[in-house]
């Protein structure tokens, strides 16, 4: 895990086994500050990894869906809420024309 000195902001890589669950006092080797650190002071890397993949998959899905609408606008149903958002953003979707492609609704 990585801990950070609250005084000088120096970061230290510490083995998880060295910090008990109830916490431990540590001393910064740069400025001499002493503080108590806990195991849960850092977001676990597994939580961060899950968050990264969820956001990546969500954004990728949105980009692919918008791309499919652009390419196959006449064959892919567009929810009315998305039509309203695209119109509000100034995307030319009215009149059977989306990004220069003709389609009918």
C-alpha positions in Angstrom: 0.0 0.0 0.0 1.0 3.6 -0.4 0.9 6.1 2.5 1.5 9.8 2.4 3.0 12.1 5.0 0.4 14.7 6.0 3.1 17.3 6.5 5.4 17.1 3.4 3.2 15.0 1.2 6.0 12.4 0.6 4.6 9.1 -0.5 5.9 5.8 0.8 5.3 2.2 -0.4 4.7 0.0 2.6 4.0 -3.7 2.8 0.4 -4.3 3.9 1.5 -6.8 6.5 3.5 -4.1 8.4 0.4 -2.1 9.2 -2.1 -3.9 11.6 -5.8 -3.4 11.1 -6.0 -1.1 14.1 -3.4 1.2 12.6 0.2 2.1 13.5 2.2 5.2 14.2 4.8 5.9 11.5 7.5 8.5 11.1 8.3 10.3 7.8 12.0 9.8 6.9 12.0 13.2 5.0 10.6 15.6 7.5 10.3 13.6 10.8 6.5 14.0 11.1 4.9 11.3 13.2 1.3 10.3 12.5 -1.0 7.3 12.8 -1.9 5.5 9.6 -4.5 2.8 9.0 -4.8 0.0 6.5 -7.9 1.7 5.0 -6.2 5.0 4.3 -5.7 4.0 0.7 -8.3 3.0 -1.8 -7.6 -0.6 -2.6 -6.2 -1.2 -6.0 -8.9 -3.8 -6.7 -11.6 -1.2 -6.1 -9.8 1.2 -8.4 -9.5 -1.5 -11.0 -13.2 -2.3 -10.9 -14.1 1.4 -11.1 -11.8 1.8 -14.1 -13.3 -1.1 -16.0 -16.9 -0.1 -15.3 -16.3 3.4 -16.6 -14.4 2.1 -19.6 -17.1 -0.3 -20.6 -19.9 2.3 -20.0 -18.1 4.9 -22.1 -17.2 2.4 -24.8 -20.8 1.2 -25.1 -22.1 4.7 -25.4 -19.5 5.6 -28.1 -20.3 2.4 -30.1 -24.1 3.0 -29.8 -23.8 6.6 -31.0 -21.6 5.3 -33.9 -24.1 2.7 -34.8 -26.8 5.4 -34.9 -24.6 7.5 -37.2 -24.0 4.6 -39.6 -27.2 2.7 -39.4 -29.6 5.5 -38.3 -32.6 4.0 -40.2 -32.3 0.6 -38.7 -31.4 1.2 -35.0 -34.1 2.5 -32.7 -33.2 5.7 -30.9 -34.9 6.3 -27.6 -36.9 9.6 -27.5 -34.8 10.9 -24.6 -31.6 10.4 -26.7 -33.3 12.2 -29.7 -34.1 15.1 -27.4 -30.5 15.2 -26.1 -29.1 15.2 -29.6 -31.5 17.9 -30.7 -30.5 20.0 -27.6 -26.9 19.6 -28.5 -27.6 20.9 -32.0 -27.2 17.5 -33.8 -29.2 17.7 -37.1 -31.6 14.8 -36.4 -34.9 16.4 -37.5 -36.3 15.9 -40.9 -35.0 12.4 -41.5 -31.4 13.5 -41.6 -28.7 12.5 -39.0 -25.2 13.6 -39.8 -26.0 13.7 -43.5 -27.6 10.2 -43.6 -31.3 9.9 -44.5 -33.6 7.7 -42.5 -37.2 7.5 -41.6 -38.8 7.3 -38.2 
